[in-house]
Amino acid sequence: MKTYDLIVIGGGPAGVSGARLAAMHNKIVALINPDKELGGADVNTGTLPSKTLRETALALSGAQARNLFGVDIALRRDATVADFLRHGQNVKAGFNTMLAQWTDSLKIDFFPGTAVFDDRHTLRATNPANGASALRGEKILIATGSSPFRPPLFPFDQPHIYDSDTILSLDRLPRSLAVVGAGVIGSEYACIFAALGVEVHLIDGRDALLPFLDAEVSSALAAAMERNGILLHRNERVQECVVAGPERITLKLASGGELTVEAVLVAAGRKSNTSQLNLTAAGVAVGERDLVRVDEHYRTSAQHIYAAGDVIGFPALASTSIEQGHRAVSHAFDFGAHTGLPKLLPTGIYTIPEAGMVGETEESLKKQGVDYVVGRGPYASSVRGRIIGDTGGFVKLLFRRSDLKLLGIHVLGEHATELVHVGLMAMLAGATATIFDDACFNMPTLSELYKFAAREVLIQQTTTKS
């Protein structure tokens, strides 16, 4: 049995981040991962494949060009499913290779296989080809990620009923698709398939789309999705799913209505991948949907065992998982750890159009009783917005009225997930509206919309005072 300073279970964003940090500090590290390919759901089944598919769908379907006068690339819409998935497979393969090179260069011992705790410090890594290896870890990081939650209502053993992992294995585009669950994943896939010409029904039990968004953004995004052909079924639930025949699936709804479609994507959230670990032997407590409980340093109930990423639950993003893995290992070995996550976490939603946000919403400020002012920069007022054909997007900035301190950024439109970081950096610096007024932005860019939005507020304040 070999003893390691750190054993990491799971090769996704949190696990790779933690393993790399420890190895870079000359710790002896082992990494156990079920697959030979590292990257977890982020690289192999989630973030990278779905976002690459989005960009491919936009390019090959001509969706981004439809608002440009005189531009028609409709011939590309005859592309096959293989055409749409090929680029994603190439990107995934390249990233897998890069992650493997990282672990090799840092001399991390890699064990492809499943991990099971024998006791609080001992793990067995089991691989059908190589048998079992017993490993002892002074410190252990659990980063096993999550899997799609499969409600028993849906017969996933039947063809054409998918979850967010298996949807990428379809062999052809269905003519119609019902997406059950309008969370981030469900909304993103609904937009992708609608861009490809599929009739999409998006079913959700809530009355607002993605209600954590600023209400104005949520409403504008829902309207844009409907313009793109998505049929929204709000305040609705599926009560029964009947496979009526080949490519004929009937969903019976709580309202009494029925939908018959060729395929169903169930996006009902995710559950933690911990059931095979034998966490009882390690003294690690779990909660609902097998989520591992941690403190502000990402320590579990066993003080030498840490957990990070999807396995501990919200926010369950690749970006936050990387930070969590880094901070967990930093605390474990006293590398100068920060507590918890950064105080400002940006949200990026890869719908069509994209949405990005960080900080407060109008609703949260009203709830706190904060007096605020709003500045807006419409894409239509930007030369770049008109060049790319996106005249419905906007940048929305929220400032505290008393001193014009920036409190929230909300962006809807193409490149929103990139554009939101301009505001994030300003918020981290404690900036006011004047930072954007003082800056000179390249033209034509979407970034200059920050200046438009800030100047709107500054002019309002000046007019009010005069």
C-alpha positions as CSV (number, residue, x, y, z in Angstrom):
1,M,0.0,0.0,0.0
2,K,1.4,3.4,-1.0
3,T,0.8,6.4,1.1
4,Y,0.0,9.7,-0.5
5,D,-0.1,13.2,0.9
6,L,-3.4,13.7,-1.0
7,I,-5.8,11.3,-2.7
8,V,-8.3,13.0,-5.1
9,I,-11.4,11.1,-6.0
10,G,-12.7,12.5,-9.3
11,G,-11.1,14.1,-12.3
12,G,-13.5,16.9,-13.0
13,P,-12.8,20.6,-12.5
14,A,-12.6,20.5,-8.7
15,G,-10.5,17.3,-8.6
16,V,-8.0,18.4,-11.3
17,S,-7.7,21.8,-9.7
18,G,-7.0,20.4,-6.3
19,A,-4.6,17.7,-7.5
20,R,-2.6,20.2,-9.6
21,L,-2.2,22.7,-6.7
22,A,-0.9,20.0,-4.3
23,A,1.4,18.5,-6.9
24,M,2.8,22.0,-7.8
25,H,3.7,22.2,-4.1
26,N,5.6,18.9,-4.3
27,K,3.0,16.9,-2.5
28,I,2.7,13.2,-3.5
29,V,-0.7,13.0,-5.2
30,A,-3.0,10.2,-6.4
31,L,-6.0,10.8,-8.6
32,I,-8.8,8.2,-9.0
33,N,-11.3,8.7,-11.8
34,P,-13.9,6.3,-13.2
35,D,-12.9,7.0,-16.8
36,K,-9.5,7.2,-18.5
37,E,-10.6,10.6,-19.8
38,L,-10.3,13.4,-17.3
39,G,-12.5,16.5,-17.1
40,G,-15.7,15.1,-15.6
41,A,-19.1,16.2,-16.7
42,D,-17.6,19.6,-17.5
43,V,-15.6,18.3,-20.4
44,N,-17.2,15.1,-21.3
45,T,-21.0,15.4,-21.0
46,G,-21.9,18.9,-19.8
47,T,-20.4,22.3,-20.2
48,L,-18.0,21.8,-23.0
49,P,-20.1,19.5,-25.2
50,S,-23.3,21.5,-24.8
51,K,-21.7,24.9,-25.3
52,T,-19.7,23.7,-28.3
53,L,-23.0,22.3,-29.8
54,R,-24.6,25.7,-29.2
55,E,-21.9,27.5,-31.2
56,T,-22.0,24.8,-34.0
57,A,-25.8,25.0,-34.2
58,L,-25.7,28.8,-34.5
59,A,-23.1,28.6,-37.3
60,L,-24.5,25.7,-39.3
61,S,-28.1,26.6,-39.0
62,G,-27.5,30.3,-39.9
63,A,-29.4,31.4,-36.9
64,Q,-27.0,34.3,-36.2
65,A,-27.2,35.5,-39.7
66,R,-31.0,35.7,-40.1
67,N,-31.2,39.3,-38.9
68,L,-28.4,40.4,-41.3
69,F,-29.9,42.1,-44.4
70,G,-29.3,40.0,-47.6
71,V,-27.6,37.1,-45.8
72,D,-28.9,33.6,-46.2
73,I,-26.9,30.4,-45.5
74,A,-29.9,28.1,-45.5
75,L,-28.0,25.4,-47.3
76,R,-26.1,24.6,-44.1
77,R,-29.3,23.7,-42.4
78,D,-29.2,20.3,-44.2
79,A,-26.3,19.3,-41.9
80,T,-26.6,15.9,-40.1
81,V,-26.4,15.2,-36.4
82,A,-22.9,13.9,-36.9
83,D,-22.0,17.3,-38.4
84,F,-23.3,19.1,-35.4
85,L,-21.5,16.8,-32.9
86,R,-18.2,16.5,-34.7
87,H,-16.7,19.8,-33.6
88,G,-17.7,19.1,-30.0
89,Q,-16.0,15.7,-30.1
90,N,-12.8,17.3,-31.5
91,V,-12.8,20.0,-28.8
92,K,-13.4,17.4,-26.1
93,A,-10.6,15.1,-27.3
94,G,-8.2,18.0,-27.3
95,F,-9.1,19.0,-23.8
96,N,-8.8,15.4,-22.5
97,T,-5.3,15.2,-24.0
98,M,-4.3,18.5,-22.3
99,L,-5.6,17.4,-18.9
100,A,-3.7,14.1,-19.2
101,Q,-0.5,16.0,-20.1
102,W,-0.9,18.1,-17.0
103,T,-1.2,15.2,-14.7
104,D,1.8,13.4,-16.3
105,S,4.0,16.5,-16.1
106,L,3.2,16.9,-12.4
107,K,3.9,13.2,-11.7
108,I,0.4,12.6,-10.3
109,D,-0.3,8.9,-10.0
110,F,-3.5,8.2,-12.0
111,F,-5.8,5.3,-11.2
112,P,-8.6,4.8,-13.7
113,G,-11.4,3.0,-11.8
114,T,-13.9,3.3,-9.0
115,A,-13.0,4.4,-5.5
116,V,-14.3,2.8,-2.3
117,F,-13.4,3.8,1.3
118,D,-12.2,0.9,3.5
119,D,-11.6,3.2,6.4
120,R,-11.1,6.9,7.1
121,H,-7.7,6.9,5.4
122,T,-7.7,3.9,3.1
123,L,-9.2,3.7,-0.4
124,R,-9.5,0.9,-2.9
125,A,-9.2,1.9,-6.6
126,T,-10.8,-0.9,-8.6
127,N,-10.4,-1.3,-12.4
128,P,-11.8,-4.4,-14.2
129,A,-8.6,-4.7,-16.3
130,N,-6.1,-4.1,-13.5
131,G,-7.8,-5.3,-10.4
132,A,-7.8,-3.3,-7.1
133,S,-5.1,-1.0,-5.7
134,A,-5.1,-0.1,-2.0
135,L,-4.1,3.5,-1.3
136,R,-3.6,5.5,1.9
137,G,-4.1,9.2,2.0
138,E,-3.2,11.6,4.7
139,K,-5.6,14.1,3.1
140,I,-8.5,13.2,0.8
141,L,-10.5,15.3,-1.6
142,I,-13.9,14.0,-2.8
143,A,-14.7,15.5,-6.1
144,T,-16.9,12.9,-7.7
145,G,-19.3,15.3,-9.3
146,S,-23.0,14.7,-10.1
147,S,-25.3,12.9,-12.5
148,P,-28.7,13.8,-13.9
149,F,-31.5,13.1,-11.6
150,R,-34.0,10.6,-13.2
151,P,-37.5,10.9,-11.9
152,P,-39.2,7.5,-11.9
153,L,-42.1,8.9,-13.9
154,F,-40.1,8.7,-17.1
155,P,-39.1,5.3,-18.7
156,F,-35.5,6.1,-19.4
157,D,-34.9,2.5,-20.7
158,Q,-37.1,3.4,-23.7
159,P,-35.7,4.9,-26.9
160,H,-35.9,8.7,-27.4
161,I,-36.2,9.6,-23.7
162,Y,-33.0,11.4,-22.7
163,D,-31.4,13.1,-19.8
164,S,-28.7,15.8,-20.1
165,D,-25.9,13.3,-20.4
166,T,-27.5,11.0,-23.0
167,I,-29.1,13.7,-25.2
168,L,-25.7,14.0,-27.0
169,S,-26.0,10.3,-28.1
170,L,-29.0,10.9,-30.4
171,D,-28.5,9.7,-34.0
172,R,-30.7,12.1,-35.8
173,L,-32.6,15.3,-35.1
174,P,-36.2,14.7,-33.9
175,R,-38.9,16.7,-35.6
176,S,-40.3,17.6,-32.1
177,L,-38.9,17.6,-28.6
178,A,-40.3,18.2,-25.2
179,V,-37.9,19.5,-22.6
180,V,-39.1,18.9,-19.1
181,G,-37.6,21.4,-16.7
182,A,-36.8,25.0,-17.6
183,G,-33.7,25.4,-15.4
184,V,-30.4,26.5,-16.9
185,I,-29.7,23.1,-18.7
186,G,-33.2,22.7,-20.0
187,S,-33.4,26.2,-21.3
188,E,-30.0,26.0,-23.0
189,Y,-30.9,22.8,-24.8
190,A,-34.3,24.1,-25.7
191,C,-32.6,27.0,-27.5
192,I,-30.1,24.8,-29.2
193,F,-32.7,22.5,-30.7
194,A,-35.0,25.3,-31.7
195,A,-32.1,26.9,-33.6
196,L,-31.7,23.6,-35.5
197,G,-35.4,23.8,-36.6
198,V,-36.8,21.3,-34.1
199,E,-40.3,22.0,-32.7
200,V,-39.5,22.5,-29.0
201,H,-41.9,22.5,-26.0
202,L,-40.4,23.7,-22.7
203,I,-42.4,22.6,-19.7
204,D,-41.8,24.0,-16.2
205,G,-43.8,24.2,-13.0
206,R,-42.9,27.9,-12.3
207,D,-44.6,31.0,-13.7
208,A,-41.3,32.8,-14.5
209,L,-38.3,31.6,-16.6
210,L,-35.1,31.2,-14.5
211,P,-36.5,33.3,-11.6
212,F,-33.1,33.9,-10.0
213,L,-32.5,36.4,-12.9
214,D,-33.5,40.0,-12.7
215,A,-37.2,40.0,-13.7
216,E,-36.7,42.3,-16.7
217,V,-34.0,39.9,-18.0
218,S,-36.1,36.8,-17.3
219,S,-39.1,38.3,-19.2
220,A,-37.0,39.5,-22.1
221,L,-35.3,36.1,-22.4
222,A,-38.6,34.3,-22.4
223,A,-39.9,36.6,-25.1
224,A,-36.8,36.0,-27.2
225,M,-37.1,32.2,-26.8
226,E,-40.7,32.4,-27.9
227,R,-39.8,34.5,-31.0
228,N,-37.2,31.8,-31.8
229,G,-40.1,29.2,-31.9
230,I,-40.0,27.7,-28.4
231,L,-43.4,26.9,-27.0
232,L,-43.3,27.7,-23.3
233,H,-45.6,25.7,-21.0
234,R,-45.5,27.6,-17.6
235,N,-47.1,26.5,-14.4
236,E,-47.3,23.0,-15.9
237,R,-46.2,19.6,-14.8
238,V,-46.0,16.2,-16.5
239,Q,-48.1,13.6,-14.7
240,E,-47.6,10.6,-17.1
241,C,-45.2,9.7,-19.9
242,V,-46.5,7.1,-22.3
243,V,-44.3,5.6,-25.1
244,A,-47.1,5.2,-27.7
245,G,-44.9,3.8,-30.5
246,P,-41.7,4.4,-32.3
247,E,-40.8,8.1,-32.1
248,R,-44.3,8.8,-30.5
249,I,-44.2,9.8,-26.9
250,T,-47.3,11.3,-25.2
251,L,-46.9,13.5,-22.1
252,K,-50.1,13.9,-20.0
253,L,-50.0,17.2,-18.2
254,A,-51.5,18.3,-14.9
255,S,-53.7,20.9,-16.7
256,G,-55.4,18.0,-18.5
257,G,-53.7,18.6,-21.8
258,E,-51.5,16.3,-23.7
259,L,-48.3,16.7,-25.9
260,T,-47.2,14.1,-28.4
261,V,-43.5,14.4,-29.5
262,E,-40.8,12.3,-31.0
263,A,-38.3,12.8,-28.2
264,V,-38.2,13.9,-24.5
265,L,-35.3,15.5,-22.6
266,V,-35.8,15.4,-18.9
267,A,-33.8,18.2,-17.1
268,A,-34.9,17.6,-13.5
269,G,-31.7,18.6,-11.7
270,R,-28.8,16.5,-10.6
271,K,-27.8,14.2,-7.8
272,S,-24.4,13.8,-6.1
273,N,-22.2,10.8,-7.1
274,T,-21.5,9.4,-3.7
275,S,-23.5,6.1,-3.4
276,Q,-20.6,3.8,-4.4
277,L,-18.0,5.4,-2.1
278,N,-19.0,3.8,1.2
279,L,-18.8,7.1,3.0
280,T,-19.9,5.6,6.2
281,A,-16.6,3.9,6.6
282,A,-14.9,7.3,6.2
283,G,-17.1,9.0,8.7
284,V,-18.4,11.5,6.0
285,A,-22.0,12.7,6.4
286,V,-24.3,13.4,3.4
287,G,-27.6,15.1,3.0
288,E,-30.4,15.3,0.4
289,R,-29.7,13.8,-3.0
290,D,-26.4,12.4,-1.4
291,L,-24.8,15.9,-1.2
292,V,-21.7,15.9,0.9
293,R,-21.9,18.4,3.8
294,V,-18.9,20.7,4.2
295,D,-17.9,23.7,6.3
296,E,-16.5,27.0,5.0
297,H,-13.2,25.4,4.3
298,Y,-14.8,22.5,2.4
299,R,-14.0,20.1,5.2
300,T,-16.4,17.2,5.7
301,S,-17.4,15.7,9.0
302,A,-14.1,13.9,8.8
303,Q,-11.6,16.7,9.3
304,H,-8.9,15.3,7.0
305,I,-11.4,14.7,4.2
306,Y,-12.5,17.6,2.0
307,A,-15.2,17.8,-0.8
308,A,-15.6,20.2,-3.6
309,G,-17.6,20.7,-6.8
310,D,-21.0,19.4,-7.8
311,V,-20.7,16.7,-5.0
312,I,-21.5,19.4,-2.4
313,G,-24.3,21.1,-4.4
314,F,-25.0,24.7,-5.3
315,P,-23.7,26.6,-7.2
316,A,-22.3,23.5,-9.1
317,L,-20.6,25.4,-11.9
318,A,-17.3,24.5,-13.5
319,S,-15.9,27.9,-12.5
320,T,-16.9,27.6,-8.9
321,S,-15.8,24.0,-8.7
322,I,-12.3,25.0,-9.8
323,E,-12.2,27.6,-7.0
324,Q,-13.5,25.2,-4.4
325,G,-11.0,22.4,-5.3
326,H,-8.2,25.0,-5.1
327,R,-9.3,26.4,-1.8
328,A,-10.0,23.0,-0.2
329,V,-6.5,21.8,-0.9
330,S,-5.0,25.1,0.0
331,H,-6.6,24.9,3.4
332,A,-5.7,21.2,3.8
333,F,-2.0,21.9,3.5
334,D,-2.0,25.5,4.8
335,F,-1.0,27.1,1.5
336,G,-2.7,30.3,2.5
337,A,-6.3,29.5,1.9
338,H,-9.2,31.9,1.5
339,T,-12.5,30.9,3.2
340,G,-15.4,30.0,1.0
341,L,-15.9,31.3,-2.5
342,P,-15.2,34.7,-4.0
343,K,-17.8,37.2,-2.8
344,L,-19.0,37.9,-6.3
345,L,-19.9,35.0,-8.6
346,P,-20.9,35.7,-12.2
347,T,-23.6,33.7,-13.8
348,G,-23.4,32.8,-17.5
349,I,-26.4,31.2,-19.2
350,Y,-25.8,29.9,-22.8
351,T,-29.3,30.3,-24.1
352,I,-30.0,32.0,-27.4
353,P,-29.6,34.9,-26.6
354,E,-27.1,34.5,-23.8
355,A,-27.7,36.0,-20.4
356,G,-25.0,37.0,-17.8
357,M,-25.3,38.6,-14.4
358,V,-23.4,39.3,-11.2
359,G,-24.5,41.1,-8.0
360,E,-27.9,42.4,-7.1
361,T,-31.2,42.3,-9.0
362,E,-33.9,45.0,-8.9
363,E,-36.0,42.5,-6.8
364,S,-33.2,41.9,-4.3
365,L,-32.5,45.6,-3.8
366,K,-36.2,46.3,-3.3
367,K,-36.4,43.5,-0.7
368,Q,-33.4,45.1,1.1
369,G,-34.9,48.5,1.0
370,V,-31.9,49.9,-1.0
371,D,-32.7,53.1,-3.1
372,Y,-31.2,52.5,-6.5
373,V,-31.1,53.9,-10.1
374,V,-30.9,52.0,-13.4
375,G,-28.7,52.6,-16.4
376,R,-29.3,50.8,-19.7
377,G,-27.2,50.4,-22.8
378,P,-29.3,48.8,-25.6
379,Y,-27.4,46.8,-28.2
380,A,-29.3,48.7,-30.8
381,S,-27.5,51.9,-29.7
382,S,-24.1,50.3,-30.4
383,V,-22.6,50.0,-33.8
384,R,-21.3,46.5,-32.9
385,G,-24.8,45.4,-31.9
386,R,-26.1,46.4,-35.3
387,I,-23.2,44.8,-37.1
388,I,-23.8,41.4,-35.5
389,G,-27.6,41.8,-36.0
390,D,-28.5,41.6,-32.3
391,T,-30.6,44.7,-31.7
392,G,-32.7,43.2,-28.9
393,G,-29.9,42.8,-26.3
394,F,-29.0,45.2,-23.5
395,V,-26.7,46.0,-20.7
396,K,-28.4,46.9,-17.4
397,L,-26.5,48.4,-14.5
398,L,-27.8,48.9,-11.0
399,F,-26.3,51.7,-8.9
400,R,-27.0,52.8,-5.3
401,R,-28.6,56.2,-5.6
402,S,-26.7,57.9,-2.8
403,D,-23.2,57.5,-4.2
404,L,-23.8,55.7,-7.5
405,K,-21.8,52.6,-6.4
406,L,-22.3,49.7,-8.8
407,L,-24.4,47.0,-7.2
408,G,-25.5,44.7,-10.1
409,I,-24.8,43.9,-13.8
410,H,-27.3,42.2,-16.1
411,V,-26.6,41.5,-19.8
412,L,-28.9,39.9,-22.4
413,G,-27.7,39.2,-25.9
414,E,-24.8,37.6,-27.8
415,H,-21.5,37.6,-25.9
416,A,-23.3,38.4,-22.6
417,T,-21.4,35.8,-20.7
418,E,-18.1,37.5,-21.7
419,L,-19.4,41.1,-21.4
420,V,-20.6,40.6,-17.8
421,H,-16.9,40.3,-16.6
422,V,-16.3,44.0,-17.4
423,G,-18.8,44.9,-14.7
424,L,-17.5,42.1,-12.4
425,M,-14.1,43.7,-12.2
426,A,-15.5,47.1,-11.6
427,M,-17.6,45.8,-8.7
428,L,-14.6,44.0,-7.2
429,A,-12.9,47.4,-7.2
430,G,-15.8,49.0,-5.5
431,A,-16.4,51.3,-8.5
432,T,-19.1,53.9,-9.1
433,A,-20.7,55.0,-12.4
434,T,-17.8,57.4,-13.0
435,I,-15.3,54.6,-13.7
436,F,-17.2,53.9,-17.0
437,D,-17.6,57.5,-17.9
438,D,-13.8,58.1,-17.4
439,A,-12.9,55.0,-19.5
440,C,-12.3,55.1,-23.3
441,F,-13.7,51.9,-25.0
442,N,-12.8,50.7,-28.4
443,M,-15.5,51.3,-31.1
444,P,-17.3,49.3,-32.4
445,T,-17.5,47.1,-29.3
446,L,-20.3,46.0,-27.0
447,S,-18.2,47.0,-24.0
448,E,-18.9,50.6,-24.7
449,L,-22.5,50.0,-23.7
450,Y,-21.2,50.3,-20.1
451,K,-20.4,53.9,-20.8
452,F,-23.8,54.5,-22.4
453,A,-25.6,53.0,-19.3
454,A,-23.4,54.8,-16.8
455,R,-23.8,58.2,-18.6
456,E,-27.5,57.8,-18.6
457,V,-27.4,57.6,-14.8
458,L,-24.9,60.4,-14.4
459,I,-27.0,62.7,-16.6
460,Q,-30.1,61.8,-14.6
461,Q,-28.3,62.7,-11.3
462,T,-27.0,66.0,-12.7
463,T,-30.5,67.0,-14.0
464,T,-32.1,66.1,-10.7
465,K,-29.7,68.2,-8.7
466,S,-30.0,71.2,-11.0
